[in-house]
Structures are given as C-alpha cells and as structure tokens.
Amino acid sequence: MSRPPATLLVLAFAAVALRAAPESSVPAPPSSWPAPPAAVEALVAEALRSNLALAGESLEVERADARLAEARSHFLPRLDLSARYSVADGGRTIDLPLGDLLNGAYATLNQYLVSQGQPARFPTLENQSIALLRSREQDTRLRLTQPLYAPEIERSVAAARAGLAAREAQLAAFRRQLRAEVHDAFFRHEQAAAAVAIFESALALVEESLRVNRSLAKNDKITDDVVLRAEAEVATVRQQLAEATATRDLARRYVNFLLNRPLETALPPLDEADAARYTAALAATDIPAAATAQREELERLRRAKTAARSAAEAVQARHLPTLALAVDGGAQGESYRTSRGSGYAMGSLVLDWNLFDGHQRRSQIAQARIDERQVARQLTAAEQQLALQAQQARDEFATARTALAAATLRREAARAAYRLVARREAEGLANQLIVLDARNTLTTAELNYAVTRARLASAAAAFDRAATLTPLP
C-alpha cells in the first residue's frame, strides 16, 4: 500500500467542518459585552428587513397609529356641508276665514261710502288656506363645529396612545423572537452540515477499509465474509449521508424562508472562534436577576394595562356634560337664486348632558374595569413565566457548556482509538468487528459533538433572548 490508513484518517478529518477550538484556547472575554457571531447577525439583519410575518406586525403598529390620529382628530374643528332641496304636495294647512270675518263689515262700509257719493273702497275677500309645507324649498348651509369641553376625548386619546405603545412593544418582542429563531435555525443548519461532513469523512474511512479488506482477501489473509461486511458498512454510511444531506438542505431552506429569499440560497460559514468567544463571554457575564424586567412582552402588557385603564376612564367621563360651539351659514328659499334675505348666519353654544341612560354607562365601565384586571393578571403571570424561562435558559446554557467539554474529550478519545485500530487493520492484526465498532464509536462521537455544539449555540441564543442582552438593531 502506498499510503498508510492512519495518514488517510488524518487527512479525512482535517476536511471535516467541525473546526471548533477547544475550550481552553478561548481567550478571556473582553470587558464590554461582545456582539453575537457576525455571520448570524447578518442573517438576523436581513430577516428584520424582509420577513413577511414581521411586516404584518408592522402593519398592526401602523393601524394603532391611525387609531391614535383618529382619536386626536376629535379635538379639531369639523366643517360640514349640508344641502336640501324639497318638493312637497299636500300636508297640513292653516285655514284663515278672512272673508267670513271681514266681508260683511266691508260691504257695510262700501254702502256708506256710496251713500256719501264716494266710490266703494273695500274689496271682497276670500277665505285663505295656507300650506305649512312649501311646494318647493332649498336649504344649503355650512356648519362649523368645535368641541370646547369634552373630557371623553382626552381619555380616548390616552387609551389610543397607550395602545400604540403596546403594539410597538409587541413588534419589538416579535423582532427579538425572530432574531432567536434565525439563530436557532442557523445553528440547526450548522449541526446538519457538520453531520454531512462527518458522514462524508466516515464514508472515506469505510471505503478505505473496504479497499484494505479486498486487498487482504486477494492475498488470502482474510475470508470473503469480512469483505461483505465492509461493503455493507459502505452502503450503510452512504444511506446515512443521503439522509443527513436532506436534513441539511431542509434546514437551509427554513433559514431562507425566515429571510424571505430564494430557498436554495447558500448560507455564510460560521466563524467558530467568533462563536466560542461569544459563548465564553456570555458565561462570564454577571446577568442581573431583574434582567427579565426589560422584556418587550412585559412592556406590551404594561402599556395594555394603561390602555385599559384609560378606556375605562373614557367611558366614565361620559357622565360629564360636553360643550361645543356651532356656527351655521347658508341660504334658504324656494330656489337657488340668491335674493335679498335668503342668506343667513347663526352661532350656537351646544350643551349636551346625559342624565340617565338606563345604566348602560355603568355596565360599560364595569366591562372596562374587568379588562383592566384581566391585563393585570396576565402581567403578573407573564412576569413569573419569563423569570422561570430566564432561569431555565441560564441552566440550559450552563449544562450545554459542560456537555460540550465532555463531548470534546469523547471525540478526541474516539479519534485516537480509531487511529490505533486503523493502523492494526492495515497490518492485518485487527478483527473486523473491532474495526467496525471503532468506526461506529468515532462517528457517534463526532455526531454527539456536532449536536452538543449546536445545542450550546442555541442555548446561548435562548439565554440572550430571555435576558434581553443584545440590543435590537
């Protein structure tokens, strides 16, 4: 043989994607809080720009802002144009019996005048019937209304402002959650990519083992069943490699889905030293116990509680009177032709005060107070839940660091053991079962290291998210 199997082993594992530095080689954390790995943060920045679900949350913030603008608009004057043109026929009338009342007297006066040699002066009158409805009428006016005292408007504006702040906090919480999901999805892809590299390396090893066994069988040093077992191992590793490749591709597509870009877009490589520095600095940082108080979810509930209280106060303010100024100006008449006396202007102070509404307002206040108490209960429950989440995230991160140290030792031991077995196999001194067991142990150790490393990265992202450590861009 021109190349020793041990040399092949070293070269094969040199190409494996697991290039993490040992824990002991990680430099001491700097005094300032470091940024997470740059490769992941670049993906986070792109997700915050283009994620479709985040865009939907942004629209909800715009909706809340529009509600606030609507509430504020009630402070401003309102100008309305009203025009009415009516055609009427029939209806009530007022009867004036002028003829019956005056014709007798007028006739007597006319007789007297004639007897005096003067002409008659008094006419004969007809009874009159005056319609209350004009046959044609138009009324066109401009009305300017300005609230002068309306306490409900002020409370409604306060409720809308708190509602907008709650929506903004919810958007920030969604952005932080999206950041954590991108981190988790990226490291799952890294784990799957590492598994592919492991199985590619394992495939090179079993193929080399098959080549060695065929050579030994050709020289009558081993039997054919050993060769068949080696061929079965090659087929097994190829199947595992195909499954790992499919898992890696699925993980890559999910990351691209979060970023709203073509699913087959390649992901940037992770700087392992950068990731190791981040996790080491995270472990060395003293996180205050009250770190969860800054969680955006709690801020959203605090603002929602304020909005509920202001809404209750707005309903309660309806028992107070309102005062408004109204100014009308326009024209009235039987047609739209302007004439003297058709134009008019009128100013009014309008007082509205509801004295009894069948306890409707009282029921609405009770509902609003219940909403406020419900949000207060949710806030208390969320504070406890997030505190528990932060503690669990802290414990999971510490456990993952310990597990990674153990996984690193296990991997190094498996590599050393396989090198010894591979050397004995090349010399025809190793039993086939021993070789297969060493290879399976090595692959299992490499996969365990990849899984544990990804678990540590995901735990670091979850801890960062639970304690709101890294500020959002």
C-alpha positions as CSV (number, residue, x, y, z in Angstrom):
1,M,0.0,0.0,0.0
2,S,1.3,3.4,-1.0
3,R,-0.5,5.4,1.7
4,P,-0.9,4.3,5.4
5,P,-4.5,4.3,6.6
6,A,-3.5,6.5,9.6
7,T,-2.4,9.2,7.1
8,L,-5.8,8.9,5.3
9,L,-7.5,9.2,8.6
10,V,-5.7,12.4,9.5
11,L,-6.4,13.9,6.1
12,A,-10.1,12.9,6.1
13,F,-10.7,14.5,9.5
14,A,-8.8,17.6,8.5
15,A,-11.6,18.3,6.0
16,V,-14.4,17.9,8.4
17,A,-16.4,21.1,9.1
18,L,-16.1,20.8,12.8
19,R,-13.3,23.2,13.4
20,A,-14.2,24.4,16.8
21,A,-11.4,25.5,19.0
22,P,-11.0,23.7,22.4
23,E,-12.5,25.4,25.4
24,S,-9.1,26.0,26.8
25,S,-8.0,28.0,23.7
26,V,-10.8,30.5,24.0
27,P,-9.5,34.0,25.0
28,A,-10.7,35.7,28.1
29,P,-13.9,37.7,27.5
30,P,-13.5,41.4,26.9
31,S,-14.8,43.9,29.5
32,S,-17.5,45.1,27.1
33,W,-20.4,42.9,26.0
34,P,-19.4,41.3,22.6
35,A,-21.8,41.1,19.7
36,P,-23.1,37.6,18.7
37,P,-21.4,35.9,15.7
38,A,-21.2,38.2,12.8
39,A,-22.4,35.6,10.3
40,V,-25.6,35.0,12.2
41,E,-26.2,38.7,12.9
42,A,-26.0,39.4,9.2
43,L,-28.8,36.9,8.6
44,V,-30.8,38.5,11.5
45,A,-30.5,42.0,10.0
46,E,-31.8,40.6,6.7
47,A,-34.7,38.9,8.4
48,L,-35.6,42.0,10.2
49,R,-35.8,43.8,6.8
50,S,-37.7,41.2,4.8
51,N,-39.6,38.7,7.0
52,L,-43.2,38.6,5.9
53,A,-44.7,37.9,9.4
54,L,-42.7,40.9,10.8
55,A,-44.1,43.1,8.0
56,G,-47.6,42.0,9.2
57,E,-46.8,43.1,12.7
58,S,-45.5,46.4,11.4
59,L,-48.9,47.0,9.7
60,E,-50.6,46.4,13.1
61,V,-48.4,49.2,14.5
62,E,-49.5,51.5,11.6
63,R,-53.1,50.6,12.4
64,A,-52.7,51.6,16.0
65,D,-51.0,54.9,14.9
66,A,-54.0,55.5,12.7
67,R,-56.4,54.9,15.7
68,L,-54.4,57.5,17.7
69,A,-54.7,60.0,14.8
70,E,-58.4,59.4,14.7
71,A,-58.8,60.0,18.4
72,R,-56.8,63.2,18.2
73,S,-58.9,64.4,15.3
74,H,-61.9,64.9,17.7
75,F,-60.1,67.9,19.2
76,L,-60.1,69.7,15.8
77,P,-63.0,71.7,14.4
78,R,-65.3,70.0,12.0
79,L,-66.8,71.6,8.8
80,D,-69.9,70.0,7.2
81,L,-71.8,71.0,4.0
82,S,-75.5,70.2,4.1
83,A,-77.8,70.8,1.2
84,R,-81.5,70.0,0.9
85,Y,-84.0,70.7,-1.9
86,S,-87.6,69.6,-1.3
87,V,-90.7,69.3,-3.4
88,A,-94.0,69.0,-1.4
89,D,-97.6,68.4,-2.2
90,G,-100.4,68.3,0.4
91,G,-99.8,68.2,4.0
92,R,-101.3,70.2,6.8
93,T,-102.7,73.7,6.2
94,I,-103.8,76.7,8.3
95,D,-107.3,78.0,7.4
96,L,-107.9,81.7,7.8
97,P,-111.7,82.7,7.3
98,L,-110.9,86.3,6.3
99,G,-113.9,86.5,4.0
100,D,-116.3,85.3,6.6
101,L,-114.9,87.7,9.1
102,L,-114.5,90.9,7.1
103,N,-116.8,90.8,4.0
104,G,-119.9,91.8,6.0
105,A,-118.2,94.8,7.5
106,Y,-116.6,95.8,4.2
107,A,-120.0,95.6,2.5
108,T,-121.5,98.0,5.1
109,L,-118.6,100.4,4.7
110,N,-118.9,100.3,0.9
111,Q,-122.6,101.1,1.1
112,Y,-121.9,104.0,3.4
113,L,-119.3,105.4,1.0
114,V,-121.6,105.1,-1.9
115,S,-124.4,106.9,0.0
116,Q,-122.0,109.7,0.6
117,G,-121.2,110.0,-3.1
118,Q,-117.9,108.3,-2.9
119,P,-116.7,105.1,-4.6
120,A,-116.5,101.8,-2.8
121,R,-113.1,101.1,-1.4
122,F,-113.2,97.8,0.4
123,P,-112.7,94.6,-1.6
124,T,-114.4,91.3,-1.2
125,L,-112.1,88.8,0.5
126,E,-111.8,85.1,0.0
127,N,-111.2,82.7,2.8
128,Q,-107.5,81.6,2.9
129,S,-105.8,78.2,3.3
130,I,-102.1,78.4,3.9
131,A,-100.0,75.2,3.4
132,L,-97.4,74.6,6.1
133,L,-95.1,72.9,3.5
134,R,-93.7,74.9,0.7
135,S,-94.2,73.4,-2.7
136,R,-90.5,73.9,-3.4
137,E,-87.8,74.7,-0.9
138,Q,-84.0,74.6,-0.6
139,D,-81.8,74.9,2.5
140,T,-78.0,74.9,1.9
141,R,-75.6,75.5,4.8
142,L,-72.1,75.2,6.1
143,R,-71.8,74.1,9.7
144,L,-68.6,74.6,11.7
145,T,-68.4,72.6,15.0
146,Q,-65.7,73.0,17.6
147,P,-65.6,71.0,20.9
148,L,-64.9,73.2,23.8
149,Y,-65.2,70.8,26.7
150,A,-65.3,67.0,26.0
151,P,-63.4,65.0,28.7
152,E,-64.1,61.7,26.9
153,I,-61.9,62.7,24.0
154,E,-58.9,63.3,26.2
155,R,-59.2,59.9,27.8
156,S,-59.8,58.2,24.4
157,V,-56.6,59.8,23.2
158,A,-54.7,58.5,26.2
159,A,-56.1,55.0,25.6
160,A,-55.1,55.1,21.9
161,R,-51.6,56.4,22.8
162,A,-51.1,53.5,25.2
163,G,-52.5,51.1,22.6
164,L,-49.9,52.3,20.1
165,A,-47.1,51.9,22.7
166,A,-48.4,48.3,23.4
167,R,-48.3,47.5,19.7
168,E,-44.8,48.9,19.3
169,A,-43.6,46.8,22.3
170,Q,-45.3,43.7,20.7
171,L,-43.4,44.5,17.4
172,A,-40.2,44.7,19.4
173,A,-41.0,41.3,21.1
174,F,-41.6,39.8,17.7
175,R,-38.4,41.2,16.3
176,R,-36.4,39.7,19.2
177,Q,-38.3,36.4,18.8
178,L,-37.5,36.4,15.1
179,R,-33.8,37.0,15.9
180,A,-33.8,34.0,18.2
181,E,-35.5,31.8,15.6
182,V,-32.9,32.8,13.0
183,H,-30.1,31.9,15.5
184,D,-31.7,28.6,16.3
185,A,-32.4,27.7,12.6
186,F,-28.9,28.7,11.5
187,F,-27.2,26.5,14.2
188,R,-29.5,23.7,13.3
189,H,-28.2,24.1,9.7
190,E,-24.7,24.1,11.1
191,Q,-25.4,20.9,13.0
192,A,-26.8,19.2,9.9
193,A,-23.9,20.5,7.8
194,A,-21.5,19.1,10.3
195,A,-23.3,15.7,10.2
196,V,-22.9,15.7,6.4
197,A,-19.2,16.3,6.8
198,I,-18.9,13.6,9.4
199,F,-20.6,11.0,7.2
200,E,-18.5,12.1,4.2
201,S,-15.5,11.5,6.3
202,A,-16.9,8.2,7.6
203,L,-17.6,7.2,4.0
204,A,-14.0,7.8,3.1
205,L,-12.9,5.7,6.1
206,V,-15.2,2.7,5.3
207,E,-14.3,2.9,1.6
208,E,-10.6,2.8,2.6
209,S,-11.4,-0.1,5.0
210,L,-13.1,-1.9,2.1
211,R,-10.2,-1.3,-0.1
212,V,-7.8,-2.7,2.5
213,N,-10.0,-5.7,3.2
214,R,-10.3,-6.5,-0.5
215,S,-6.5,-6.4,-0.8
216,L,-6.2,-8.7,2.2
217,A,-8.7,-11.1,0.8
218,K,-7.0,-11.1,-2.5
219,N,-3.8,-12.2,-0.7
220,D,-5.8,-14.8,1.2
221,K,-5.2,-13.2,4.6
222,I,-8.9,-12.8,5.4
223,T,-12.1,-14.5,4.3
224,D,-14.8,-13.0,1.9
225,D,-17.3,-12.5,4.7
226,V,-15.1,-9.7,6.1
227,V,-15.2,-8.0,2.6
228,L,-19.0,-8.4,2.5
229,R,-19.4,-6.9,5.9
230,A,-17.2,-3.9,4.8
231,E,-19.4,-3.5,1.7
232,A,-22.5,-3.4,3.9
233,E,-20.9,-0.7,6.1
234,V,-20.2,1.4,3.0
235,A,-23.8,1.1,1.9
236,T,-25.0,2.0,5.4
237,V,-22.8,5.1,5.6
238,R,-24.0,6.2,2.1
239,Q,-27.6,5.9,3.3
240,Q,-26.8,8.0,6.4
241,L,-25.0,10.5,4.3
242,A,-28.1,10.9,2.0
243,E,-30.4,11.4,5.0
244,A,-28.0,13.9,6.6
245,T,-27.8,15.8,3.3
246,A,-31.6,16.0,3.1
247,T,-31.8,17.3,6.6
248,R,-29.1,19.9,5.9
249,D,-31.0,21.1,2.8
250,L,-34.2,21.3,4.7
251,A,-32.5,23.4,7.5
252,R,-31.0,25.7,4.9
253,R,-34.4,26.2,3.2
254,Y,-36.0,27.1,6.6
255,V,-33.4,29.7,7.3
256,N,-34.0,31.2,3.8
257,F,-37.8,31.1,4.4
258,L,-37.3,33.2,7.6
259,L,-35.3,35.7,5.4
260,N,-38.0,35.7,2.6
261,R,-35.4,34.9,-0.1
262,P,-34.9,32.0,-2.5
263,L,-34.9,28.7,-0.6
264,E,-31.7,27.4,-2.2
265,T,-29.6,30.5,-1.3
266,A,-26.3,29.4,0.3
267,L,-25.7,30.3,3.9
268,P,-22.5,32.0,5.1
269,P,-20.0,30.0,7.1
270,L,-19.7,30.4,10.8
271,D,-16.5,31.7,12.4
272,E,-16.1,29.1,15.1
273,A,-13.6,31.3,17.1
274,D,-16.2,34.1,17.0
275,A,-18.9,31.8,18.3
276,A,-16.6,30.4,21.0
277,R,-15.7,33.9,22.2
278,Y,-19.4,34.8,22.4
279,T,-20.4,31.8,24.4
280,A,-17.4,32.2,26.7
281,A,-18.2,35.9,27.3
282,L,-21.9,35.0,27.9
283,A,-20.8,32.5,30.6
284,A,-18.5,35.0,32.2
285,T,-21.1,37.9,32.3
286,D,-23.0,38.5,35.5
287,I,-26.6,38.8,34.5
288,P,-28.8,40.7,37.0
289,A,-31.7,38.8,38.5
290,A,-34.1,41.5,37.3
291,A,-33.0,41.3,33.6
292,T,-36.4,40.0,32.5
293,A,-38.0,43.2,33.6
294,Q,-36.8,44.7,30.3
295,R,-38.6,42.0,28.2
296,E,-40.7,43.5,25.5
297,E,-43.6,41.2,26.3
298,L,-43.9,42.8,29.8
299,E,-43.7,46.3,28.3
300,R,-46.6,45.4,26.0
301,L,-48.7,44.2,28.9
302,R,-47.9,47.3,31.0
303,R,-49.0,49.5,28.1
304,A,-52.1,47.4,27.5
305,K,-53.0,47.8,31.2
306,T,-52.6,51.6,30.8
307,A,-54.8,51.5,27.7
308,A,-57.5,49.5,29.5
309,R,-57.5,52.0,32.4
310,S,-57.7,54.9,30.1
311,A,-60.6,53.3,28.2
312,A,-62.5,52.8,31.5
313,E,-61.9,56.5,32.3
314,A,-63.2,57.5,28.9
315,V,-66.4,55.6,29.5
316,Q,-66.7,57.1,33.0
317,A,-66.2,60.6,31.6
318,R,-69.5,60.3,29.6
319,H,-71.4,61.3,32.7
320,L,-69.9,64.8,32.4
321,P,-71.5,67.4,30.2
322,T,-70.0,68.4,26.8
323,L,-69.9,71.9,25.4
324,A,-69.4,72.7,21.7
325,L,-69.5,75.8,19.5
326,A,-71.6,75.5,16.3
327,V,-71.7,78.1,13.6
328,D,-74.1,77.8,10.6
329,G,-74.1,79.9,7.5
330,G,-76.0,79.4,4.3
331,A,-79.0,80.2,2.1
332,Q,-82.7,79.3,2.2
333,G,-85.6,79.9,-0.2
334,E,-87.8,78.4,-2.9
335,S,-84.9,78.2,-5.4
336,Y,-81.2,78.6,-5.6
337,R,-81.4,82.1,-7.0
338,T,-80.0,84.5,-4.5
339,S,-82.2,87.2,-3.3
340,R,-82.3,89.7,-0.5
341,G,-82.9,88.0,2.8
342,S,-82.1,84.4,1.5
343,G,-78.7,84.3,3.3
344,Y,-78.4,83.7,7.0
345,A,-75.8,83.0,9.7
346,M,-76.2,81.6,13.2
347,G,-73.9,80.8,16.1
348,S,-74.8,78.5,18.9
349,L,-73.3,77.1,22.1
350,V,-74.5,73.5,22.4
351,L,-74.6,71.8,25.8
352,D,-75.2,68.0,25.9
353,W,-75.6,66.2,29.2
354,N,-77.0,62.7,29.5
355,L,-78.8,62.5,32.8
356,F,-80.0,58.8,32.6
357,D,-79.1,56.1,30.1
358,G,-80.7,53.0,31.7
359,H,-77.4,52.1,33.5
360,Q,-75.7,51.5,30.1
361,R,-72.7,53.6,31.0
362,R,-72.3,51.8,34.3
363,S,-72.3,48.4,32.6
364,Q,-69.7,49.6,30.1
365,I,-67.5,50.9,33.0
366,A,-67.7,47.5,34.7
367,Q,-66.6,45.8,31.5
368,A,-63.7,48.1,31.0
369,R,-62.6,47.6,34.6
370,I,-62.7,43.8,34.1
371,D,-60.5,44.2,31.0
372,E,-58.0,46.2,33.1
373,R,-57.9,43.5,35.8
374,Q,-57.5,40.8,33.2
375,V,-54.5,42.5,31.7
376,A,-53.1,43.0,35.3
377,R,-53.4,39.3,35.9
378,Q,-51.7,38.5,32.6
379,L,-48.9,40.8,33.5
380,T,-48.3,39.1,36.8
381,A,-48.4,35.6,35.2
382,A,-46.0,36.8,32.4
383,E,-43.5,38.1,34.9
384,Q,-43.4,34.8,36.7
385,Q,-43.3,32.8,33.5
386,L,-40.5,34.9,32.0
387,A,-38.4,34.7,35.2
388,L,-38.8,31.0,35.1
389,Q,-37.8,31.0,31.4
390,A,-34.7,33.1,32.0
391,Q,-33.6,30.7,34.8
392,Q,-34.2,27.7,32.6
393,A,-32.3,29.3,29.8
394,R,-29.4,30.1,32.1
395,D,-29.3,26.5,33.4
396,E,-29.6,25.0,29.9
397,F,-26.7,27.2,28.8
398,A,-24.5,26.1,31.7
399,T,-25.4,22.4,31.1
400,A,-24.6,22.8,27.4
401,R,-21.2,24.2,28.1
402,T,-20.4,21.3,30.4
403,A,-21.7,18.8,27.9
404,L,-19.6,20.3,25.1
405,A,-16.4,19.9,27.2
406,A,-17.3,16.2,27.7
407,A,-18.2,15.8,24.1
408,T,-14.9,17.3,23.1
409,L,-13.0,14.8,25.2
410,R,-15.1,11.9,23.9
411,R,-14.4,12.9,20.3
412,E,-10.7,13.2,20.8
413,A,-10.6,9.8,22.5
414,A,-12.6,8.2,19.7
415,R,-10.3,9.7,17.1
416,A,-7.2,8.4,18.9
417,A,-8.8,4.9,19.3
418,Y,-9.7,4.7,15.7
419,R,-6.2,5.7,14.6
420,L,-4.8,2.8,16.6
421,V,-7.4,0.3,15.2
422,A,-6.9,1.5,11.7
423,R,-3.1,1.0,12.0
424,R,-3.7,-2.5,13.3
425,E,-6.2,-3.2,10.5
426,A,-3.6,-2.1,7.9
427,E,-1.2,-4.6,9.3
428,G,-3.8,-7.4,9.3
429,L,-3.9,-7.6,13.1
430,A,-7.4,-6.2,13.8
431,N,-10.6,-8.1,13.9
432,Q,-13.3,-6.8,11.6
433,L,-15.7,-6.4,14.5
434,I,-13.2,-4.3,16.3
435,V,-12.7,-2.1,13.3
436,L,-16.5,-1.6,12.8
437,D,-17.0,-0.9,16.4
438,A,-14.2,1.7,16.4
439,R,-15.6,3.3,13.3
440,N,-19.2,3.4,14.8
441,T,-17.8,4.8,18.0
442,L,-16.0,7.5,16.2
443,T,-19.0,8.5,14.1
444,T,-21.2,8.6,17.1
445,A,-18.7,10.7,19.0
446,E,-18.4,13.1,16.1
447,L,-22.2,13.4,15.8
448,N,-22.6,13.9,19.5
449,Y,-20.0,16.7,19.4
450,A,-21.9,18.4,16.5
451,V,-25.2,18.1,18.3
452,T,-23.8,19.3,21.6
453,R,-22.1,22.3,19.9
454,A,-25.3,23.2,18.1
455,R,-27.1,22.8,21.4
456,L,-24.7,25.2,23.1
457,A,-25.2,27.8,20.3
458,S,-29.0,27.5,20.5
459,A,-28.8,27.7,24.3
460,A,-26.7,30.9,24.1
461,A,-29.2,32.5,21.8
462,A,-32.1,31.4,24.1
463,F,-30.3,32.9,27.1
464,D,-29.5,36.1,25.3
465,R,-33.2,36.3,24.3
466,A,-34.5,35.5,27.8
467,A,-32.3,38.2,29.4
468,T,-32.7,40.7,26.6
469,L,-28.9,41.1,26.5
470,T,-28.2,42.1,22.9
471,P,-30.0,45.3,21.8
472,L,-32.1,45.0,18.7
473,P,-30.8,46.8,15.5
